[in-house]
Amino acid sequence: MSIEINNLFKYYGEQAAVKNVSFSIPKGQVVGFLGPNGAGKSTTMKIITGFIPASEGSVSVCGIPVDTNNLKTRQKIGYLPESNPLYTDMYVREYLEFVGRIYKIKNLKQRVNEMIDLVGLGVEQHKKIEALSKGYKQRVGLAQAIIHDPEVLILDEPTSGLDPNQLVEIRELIKNIGKEKTVLLSTHIMQEVEAICQRVLIIKQGVLVADNISSDIKYTDNKQTVFVEFNKSVSKSELQKIQGVQAVRQFEQGWLIEATELIDLRLKIAEFAQQNGILPLTLKLEAKSMEEYFKSLTKN
């Protein structure tokens, strides 16, 4: 496993910021790490990277325990913290060469050129970092995080504050990086998770409350919603009699029918139509959005 966490706790005084969190991430998976502000996301990420110690539990990166070999695990991790602490008085190329020397990278100038091309810094490479836009500063942060070719990439709010064009560009960049590396990505942008993450972890008040494959989210809350249109008029009371139906409401020219059981409601509706001699013109499963799923697990 690229990242393995078992029974992780982190206390600040008597307050537990992280409570008994366990998960593992295999190589080559892009994972969204979600939660409200103060839920424990950044704390967990800082423990994985070795910036702060755990109070209890174990954390390993690429099979190496973080608490016993912190330097070796840091060599395998690329980290972009939320604050993106760059040396803004340095030039872009100068800064990347500085980071590369810390990692003792061979053929440093060639590697810096590769990073500048990869993250799209070509037109800005001779500027001071302080003169860059927020989007280009994020690109510099990503470049420094991957310049040493780490196996694991930890990104804490990498698209915070970007405009829509920059958002698309940085998302695409992260998606491409994720084809070769393990990525743990913290964000508040649900569309971002749906676009680039294969799996979702959700933390609330320090407790891990969900661990799902992102494409399966719509099935995880024991509810299923179907939109249906019929060729003939049907009453609400008739639809409410269908087995497994909890709620029915009229929507545009059709009906939204919700069930609470883990059944395929489409089959029940098709049976109802056949028994009553009517024809379903539209019968579509309404997918639960990532935002709805997040709210259902994290609201008070």
Secondary structure as UniProt FT lines:
FT   STRAND          3..12
FT   TURN            13..14
FT   STRAND          15..25
FT   TURN            27..28
FT   STRAND          30..34
FT   TURN            37..38
FT   HELIX           41..49
FT   STRAND          56..61
FT   TURN            62..63
FT   STRAND          64..65
FT   TURN            66..68
FT   HELIX           70..75
FT   STRAND          77..80
FT   TURN            82..83
FT   TURN            88..89
FT   HELIX           92..102
FT   TURN            103..104
FT   HELIX           108..119
FT   HELIX           122..124
FT   TURN            125..126
FT   HELIX           129..131
FT   HELIX           134..146
FT   TURN            147..148
FT   STRAND          152..156
FT   TURN            158..161
FT   HELIX           164..177
FT   TURN            178..180
FT   STRAND          182..186
FT   HELIX           190..196
FT   STRAND          199..204
FT   TURN            205..206
FT   STRAND          207..213
FT   HELIX           214..219
FT   TURN            220..221
FT   STRAND          224..230
FT   HELIX           236..240
FT   TURN            243..244
FT   STRAND          245..251
FT   TURN            252..253
FT   STRAND          254..259
FT   HELIX           265..275
FT   TURN            276..277
FT   STRAND          280..286
FT   HELIX           290..298
//
